[in-house]
Amino acid sequence: MPPKQNSYGARHLGNKNTYQTYIGSDTVQPVWCVRNLGIYIDSDLSMRSHVSKAVSNCFAALRRLRSIRRLVSQPVLILSLVTSLIMTRLNYGSVTLAGLPCHLLDRLQSVLNAAARLVCMCYAQKYDHVTSSLGPPLVASSGKNTISTGRTRFPLP
């Protein structure tokens, strides 16, 4: 059965409860998850379903990119494909992800790590840290109000 769409464009997904609310002559039934403007919102506002959908879509795109990696002659093309297919999906609606618990942020971070492995052509194990392949770490210095990348120091406003 396809999901129903209301007049506001939100699609009703998930299981329905038995409670009903009436607005005028319309019946509104509660659902576990709705999608509005591409953001999945849970009934408890945990954003679990949005993170799950984003992570699964990004890993599917990464699998497709990994299958054509050896056919691409220019490495900068893989970078632009990752930027357009992966980073845009993660950045869309990122304001709604503020204050997420660590276990959900870790799932999003795993997508970024996998994308970095693909772009850098790292052939490390799945559970190895990818940060050593990316270059010097970004370190914030608390004493002098600067950010250091290992080579350059940037003053903070």
C-alpha positions as CSV (number, residue, x, y, z in Angstrom):
1,M,0.0,0.0,0.0
2,P,1.6,3.3,-1.0
3,P,2.1,6.0,1.6
4,K,-0.7,8.7,1.8
5,Q,0.2,12.3,1.2
6,N,-1.6,15.1,3.0
7,S,-2.3,18.6,1.8
8,Y,1.0,19.8,3.3
9,G,3.1,17.4,1.3
10,A,4.1,15.2,4.3
11,R,3.9,11.5,3.5
12,H,2.8,9.2,6.2
13,L,5.1,6.3,6.7
14,G,5.3,3.5,9.3
15,N,2.7,1.9,11.5
16,K,-0.5,3.7,12.6
17,N,-1.8,3.9,16.1
18,T,-5.5,3.5,16.8
19,Y,-5.9,7.1,18.0
20,Q,-7.5,9.6,15.6
21,T,-7.6,13.4,15.6
22,Y,-10.1,15.4,13.7
23,I,-9.3,18.7,12.2
24,G,-12.5,20.1,10.7
25,S,-14.0,17.2,8.7
26,D,-10.6,15.5,8.1
27,T,-9.3,12.6,10.2
28,V,-5.6,12.7,11.1
29,Q,-4.1,9.4,12.3
30,P,-0.7,9.4,14.1
31,V,2.2,7.7,12.4
32,W,5.7,6.7,13.6
33,C,7.5,8.7,10.9
34,V,6.7,11.4,8.3
35,R,8.8,12.8,5.5
36,N,8.5,16.5,4.7
37,L,10.9,18.2,2.2
38,G,13.2,15.2,2.3
39,I,13.6,15.2,6.1
40,Y,12.3,12.1,7.9
41,I,10.9,13.1,11.3
42,D,10.2,10.4,14.0
43,S,7.3,10.6,16.4
44,D,9.8,11.1,19.2
45,L,11.9,13.6,17.2
46,S,15.0,11.4,17.5
47,M,15.9,11.7,13.8
48,R,16.7,8.0,13.8
49,S,14.9,7.3,10.6
50,H,16.4,10.3,8.8
51,V,19.9,9.1,9.8
52,S,19.2,5.6,8.7
53,K,17.8,6.6,5.3
54,A,20.7,9.0,4.7
55,V,23.3,6.5,5.7
56,S,21.8,3.7,3.5
57,N,21.4,6.0,0.5
58,C,25.0,7.3,0.9
59,F,26.5,3.8,1.2
60,A,24.5,2.7,-1.9
61,A,26.0,5.6,-3.8
62,L,29.4,4.8,-2.5
63,R,29.1,1.2,-3.7
64,R,28.1,2.4,-7.1
65,L,31.1,4.7,-7.2
66,R,33.5,2.0,-6.0
67,S,32.4,-0.2,-8.9
68,I,33.4,2.4,-11.4
69,R,36.5,3.7,-9.6
70,R,39.0,1.8,-11.8
71,L,37.3,3.1,-14.9
72,V,37.8,6.7,-14.1
73,S,41.1,8.1,-15.4
74,Q,41.1,11.3,-13.3
75,P,41.1,11.1,-9.5
76,V,39.5,14.6,-9.3
77,L,36.4,13.2,-11.0
78,I,35.9,10.7,-8.2
79,L,36.2,13.7,-5.7
80,S,33.6,15.7,-7.6
81,L,31.3,12.7,-7.8
82,V,31.6,12.0,-4.0
83,T,31.0,15.7,-3.4
84,S,27.9,15.8,-5.5
85,L,26.4,12.4,-4.5
86,I,27.4,11.9,-0.9
87,M,28.2,15.3,0.7
88,T,25.0,16.9,-0.6
89,R,22.9,14.1,0.9
90,L,24.7,14.5,4.3
91,N,24.5,18.3,4.3
92,Y,20.9,18.5,3.3
93,G,18.9,19.3,6.4
94,S,22.0,19.2,8.6
95,V,20.5,21.9,10.8
96,T,17.9,19.4,12.0
97,L,20.7,17.1,13.1
98,A,22.1,19.4,15.8
99,G,22.2,17.8,19.2
100,L,22.0,14.2,18.0
101,P,23.3,11.5,20.3
102,C,26.8,10.1,19.6
103,H,25.6,6.8,18.2
104,L,23.7,8.6,15.4
105,L,26.6,10.9,14.7
106,D,28.9,7.9,14.5
107,R,26.8,6.4,11.7
108,L,27.1,9.7,9.7
109,Q,30.8,9.8,10.4
110,S,31.2,6.3,9.1
111,V,29.8,7.5,5.7
112,L,32.4,10.4,5.7
113,N,35.2,7.9,6.5
114,A,34.1,5.6,3.7
115,A,33.9,8.5,1.3
116,A,37.4,9.6,2.3
117,R,38.7,6.1,1.7
118,L,37.2,6.1,-1.7
119,V,38.6,9.5,-2.7
120,C,42.1,8.9,-1.2
121,M,42.1,5.4,-2.7
122,C,43.0,4.0,0.7
123,Y,43.0,0.2,0.7
124,A,43.1,-0.1,4.5
125,Q,40.9,-2.4,6.5
126,K,37.3,-1.4,7.2
127,Y,38.0,-0.7,10.9
128,D,41.3,1.2,10.4
129,H,41.3,4.9,11.0
130,V,41.3,6.9,7.8
131,T,42.6,10.1,9.4
132,S,46.2,9.1,8.9
133,S,45.6,9.0,5.1
134,L,44.0,12.4,5.0
135,G,46.9,14.5,6.1
136,P,47.7,16.5,9.2
137,P,44.8,16.7,11.7
138,L,42.9,19.9,12.4
139,V,43.8,20.9,16.0
140,A,42.2,23.8,17.9
141,S,44.6,25.5,20.2
142,S,42.8,26.9,23.2
143,G,45.5,29.1,24.6
144,K,46.1,31.4,21.6
145,N,42.7,31.4,19.8
146,T,44.1,29.8,16.7
147,I,43.4,26.7,14.7
148,S,46.4,24.8,13.5
149,T,46.4,22.3,10.7
150,G,49.9,21.2,11.4
151,R,51.5,23.6,8.9
152,T,49.4,26.8,9.0
153,R,47.8,28.7,11.9
154,F,44.5,30.5,11.4
155,P,43.4,33.1,13.9
156,L,39.9,32.7,15.3
157,P,37.6,35.8,15.3
